[in-house]
């Protein structure tokens, strides 16, 4: 089964800024670039090498804001991409 076959929701490509607020011992704000969105998640590129699978983050981008969890991280050719599952939205 390919990654596309496992996806339950359609992804919409988007190029926009996203702010991530990482909670925990290393609380910090991370700026990133939104790459695509779906009903229940999003993918973003960023430069934070300390972000880990399972981290909870606050997020905001032009379409939504809320809380999410990091579900995967990929580092390729110096670029970091992470997938986030939205836990709740605000507003």
N, C-alpha and C positions, 0 to 999 in steps of 0.2 A: 504494500500500500504506500503510495507516495504521500508527501506532505500535503499536497493539494487535496488528495482524496480524504485525508484525516480532518481537514478543516470543516467545521460545521457552519461557518458564516463567511459570507463574501467579504473580502478586504477591499478597501477603497484607498488607492494611492493618494498621498497628500504630502505636500512639502510645506512645513510650518514649524515654527519654534515651539518647544515644549519645555516647561520648568518642572523639575522633579525635586521634591523635598524628602530626603532620606532621613528616617528616624532611627534611633538607636544610639549606640556608643559613639559612632562617627556621624552624628547629625550634620547635615550639610544640604546646600541647594546645588543642583546640577542643571546646567543648561544643555539642551540637546536639540536634535532635529527630528521631528515627527516624520515617519516614512510611510506608514499606512495605518488605517483604523478599521475596526469592525464594531459591531454592537457591544461585544464583551471585552475588547482589548485593543492594544495598539503596539506598534513596533517603533522604536526610536534609536537613533545613533547618538552617541555621547562619548565623552572622554574619561569617564569615571571608572578606573580599573578596580576600585574597591567595592563597587556594586556587586551583590551576590544573589544567586537564585534564592528565593524565599524572603528577600528584603521587602518590607512594606514601604511604600512611598506615597506622598501626596503628589498630585500632578495637576497641571493646568496647561491648556492649549486653547486656541480660539473657539473650538467647538464644545469643549467639556472641561470639567474640573472634578476632582474627587480623590479617591484612594485606590491604589492598585498594588499588586504583588508581582515581583519579578518571577517569570516562569522559565525563561531561558536566556542565555547570553552566548553570543558568538563573537570571537575576535578573529578578524581576517585582514591581513595586510595593513595592520595598524589601526583599523577601524573597529570600534566596539558597537555592536547592535544588541539590543535587549528586547525581549517580548514581555508584555505586561498584561495581566488579566485584571480587569476592572472589578473591584470589590463593591464600591458604591460611588455614586456621583452626588455632587452637591448642587443645590439650586434648582 
